[in-house]
């Protein structure tokens, strides 16, 4: 089975035991565990004797207000899912998924279970495979974490979202927006090369302050080897920043030499129109960061400073 081209038939959320007690075992051994301990054995399930199974479910729920139909239908969906189906679960802030094998349902001392045709995975399967953190996934999918029963089936629009997540194929509209964003960043990179030097200092200050840092020095003061100093409020780390409208590699080395005698956690050398010697320079200092070009343009874009830049660029 080629998962790269397979279309998902159905997608199911499953809770791997109370408090995810079976999750690690399932991930390690390629199993989809489910309960229904009151259903005796698996022979009737594997022979699809659903009338017998339904009777057992309703007998179990006799005298209870409701739940029999939901429980029966959930068990049937789990057992009849095919290799074209996907099961997902959430564990420790990450989404996991697998495809069930068409092999018979089995049972051990722990629970009934299905084998997986693929191992449980917590990554997308495209060439840029990435971990599927819950915080990066649509709430239309992650809301199932609050589902009280063992399993539920996703609706068709949710299946489409899961296909994109698992196969790493973003929403076409998202792709178009990202493309436009990249084009805007290129234009920003051009604009910042032509800013007035004082505007460069103001914009750099806006970047650091919007990142949550507090300026601790006089903006644009006559401080040797630095223009601004910032404090990160939570850690009280001290950051020293020098801003240049234009600079070459010698200017950067002077900045490094000036900082060697000062107490700081990290230094930033921000250049809006770097010379070629600086662009080609390989900075080996981990405590001093060189910021220019696309990296600087992306900060401006991500921090919502494009409107400010446009006003200064008319």
Secondary structure, 3 states (H helix, E strand, C coil): CCCCCCCCCCEEEECCCHHHCCHHHHHHHCEEEECCCCCCCCHHHHCCCHHHHHHHHHHHCCCCCCCHHHHHHHHHHHHHCCCCCEEEEEECCEEEEECECCCCCEECCCCEEEEECCCCECECCCCCCCECEHHHCCHHHHHHHHCCCCEEECCHHHHHHHHHHHHCCCCHHHHHHHHHHHHHHHHHHHHHCCCCHHHHHHHHHHHHHHCCEEECCCCCCCCCCCCEEEEECCCCEEEEEEEECCECHHHHHHHHHHHCCCCCCEEEEEECCECHHHHCCCCCCCCEEEECHHHHHHHHHHCCCHHHHHHCCC
